[in-house]
């Protein structure tokens, strides 16, 4: 059975088509893996066993007839931020306690249309606000990786830590995730998985619980670049119900994936050598540059001068939008309601009990920066910075095809290590937020282990809607980096 | 001169004259099949929460999608107000908590509205014309409704109205009297109805006004204003302005200060009351809605909408005066309601326009008023009334008989011709028959004949006698002519002068 959970999507699809395995077997193997892992890892906040079995059987029926989509019979996990019809969706917040949508998000609907099987819902930071999945109302999710020779619990990154954990621990073949400031790429880097954040507008946001509307974007976490390409092919597409989605055809992201990067111009932004970046992260970056060179790419130094303003500007824009987006959780229509003597008190009681402290912090920051008298100094200025960041990238992409940087300044940290210091926690996003501010596509690939024996990731960034080049470059570096180790299984309760 | 109208409404106080300054924010519900950002129906009167989409209820992950029909209605209205159309406008979020505001924010337009400056010209009768500037028009979502009378200690929320498109039309502070404010709203409503962009039904809340009132000594800077929220009838607007202006003058003359605040008008008490002060005012934390891209229009779209605009009341009034020789006041009354104007045009086609106008403003309005009906529900339509006017024109019925026939038409819905035939009301214009009756009357009343020679005005007595003997069916003009000839009396105008 362990073989079945170790397959990539590409391998599993081949085995399913050739009838070597059935979707039911594959799905059951994963449900069992979840069952034996969840106590230790806490990745799934809900498993949809019956629904998964039904979907698997339906997939098998289609496969038998030689029909099916690109993900036919592939069991995947869904971040709890995606609304799933008839399946509880909470954004890992008490305020959505017991909320069961009557509708399906566009991205997950696309995945089911492509034949994917839903195993269940994955933990994340509350409303996707966090970099460690410690703010989930279901309790922290644990990284399957440990530092060599220790049993300390490490965080799997965040906010999509449930997704990265489940994929790294072989609890699903792939998972959906969302990325507002690095929430796909950072957890991927910290768990040795591939995390792809598409261009803003590439995937519909319809039916995804909103955090910061101008930054949120759905994408996959997988165990290979090819799998990420397969997932994106199914997830992407214009949706008239999301007017910020872009009406462009979805290319076949798998075509040309193995063409290599000979002749491709790879930019190295000097400003990403940030304060506090570990020596081994820098060394890995140099290694990545070397791999690219050896694969025939041309390396160019580029400058993105406004990089250092990205994080502060992000922590104005994102909370501002969040403070407004989360106003709808008021206890009136759905989710948690804590009564009060009048409606104002009911609001106060409900929101005090329903939101965790990180969400409250961001709602307060957001409310403050939008207030009369502060708007110009904060929100408006942050938007101007955002425009300058975008311009930096535009200029860089006049000279290069992709940019290569580390994904995070450091490897996975211990549970509780940074949760007491919000700014320390926010610094995790320093190398990833720029991309969200500019709306660009980027991917994190596993590229080696730290001295502690935990994964490190490299980030590639491409021009808007050029996921094809992005994935081709990622595939080349993945090839150059060679096979990456899987985490040692310490979490299973059954052998 | 427009200035005359502005200076003639001063309030005389103990310390001298005060000028009232009024600006209005009118919220007009847009006529459209579906809501501003969702596909839910906008129909009035559905059972509570029957017309609520996932977007209107602000379910998690739902996104607004702009309804182009509402955008076109806003452009149409802007063009009707001779206003600047902004080809790029932006939707903002206005953040505040209220149970009937599901998103926790209203999507509105703050810094970049779809329509900029425009103008409405008011016809103030003897005062002349007053031009009122339009500051802007923007699109926004309506809120739902809180129901406080359904349960002893709970409130209910009906979201049917939530998300319906509103146009907020903001005037400049150009109005100087309660009367002008009333005429402004009436004129705006007329324009909206002509354009078909708002039904203007104030009872159902499709049109409501926030009234900003301040007072100042003529020539001074603008005074501190108070905003009277949600006044929902034209009469109340007038009452609210008068009350509020008097209240402010009294405070200022007592040496007090006006506090900028939001007030409510209580129609039963006829007074305004404080709702919240400036200190308590909401900080709405406006910012551009990140779910919506800037709204872009092409000049071609605007031109197409412009080309399809109907004739508006001012143009129609000018045409009625120019082409149909109507008096100014009559034309003004006819164009004030689009349906009346259409009725009139149908009635006047091929007929005496002034006669048609008189019948509408006289008999028809009187009847509709009694029946409490609007003209589009009139029991007698323009064709039917036209048939009656034609009978008069042919001399088949007299004006007096026609009024009786009209009453029967209202009551029975029968055509005029049938009523006249059935009741034998045809007018006798046969000179021979009338002459015979005239001769009889003259022969029987020698004293009166003697008198009329010196007092020609008593001719009326003879007319009455003849009409009585013919059962009212004689053509009065014919009777008159024959009597004058037989009694040797000249034209009645000569006698009167």
Interface residues (C-beta under 8 A of the other chain):
Chain A: X82 X83 X89 X91 X96 X99 X101 X102 X103 X105 X205 X206 X207 X208 X209 X210 X212 X213 X214 X240 X241 X242 X243 X244 X320 X321 X323 X324 X326 X327 X328 X330 X332 X333 X334 X343 X347 X367 X370 X371 X372 X375 X379
Chain B: X54 X57 X58 X59 X60 X61 X62 X63 X64 X65 X66 X93 X95 X97 X99 X102 X103 X104 X105 X155 X157 X283 X285 X286 X287 X290 X291 X292 X293
